[in-house]
Amino acid sequence: MDDRSLEAADLVGILGSSEAVFDVICDRLEITKQQAEVLGTFFHVDPGLFLFN
């Protein structure tokens, strides 16, 4: 996120709420497969990078 000058608020549209963004960043909530796909598209990377199963 630093490389693109993004802040947590920029991910609200992807993860659904500021609470969800905070919980993901603080490792309290796992990213779903659907969210990983959207994040992968947004960051132009493989969605598997966001999944830890």
N, C-alpha and C positions, 0 to 999 in steps of 0.2 A: 504494500500500500504506500510505503514511503516513496518508492520510485515513481509512483504516479501522482504523488501529492494528494492522496486520498485520506479522508478521515472516516471514522466509524459511521458517521451519519450518511456517508455516501453509499453504504451497503444496506440501508434500511429498505430500499425498494426491492432488493434481492432477498433479504432474509425475513422481511415482513414487519419488523418493528425494531425500535431502538433497544428494547429489552432483549430481543433475540440476538441482535448484533453483540451487545454487551456479554450475554451468556456464552456465545460462541467464542468471542475473543478471550474470555476468562476461563475457557475450557469447562464450562458448566453444562453445555448443550452440544450435542453432536450435530453436524451438518447432515441433512437428509440427502439422498441421492439426487432428488430434483434440484435442491439448492446447489449441490456440487456441480451439476450440469450448467446451471445459470452462472455460477461463479467462474467455471472454466471458460465459458463463452466470454464473460465480461473481462477476464484477465488474459484471455487467449492462451490458455494452458489446458493440459489434460485434466478433466474433472476428477480423475482418480487421485490427484494430489490433495484433494480436500476430504477424502474418505480414509478413515483409519481402521477399518474392520479387518 
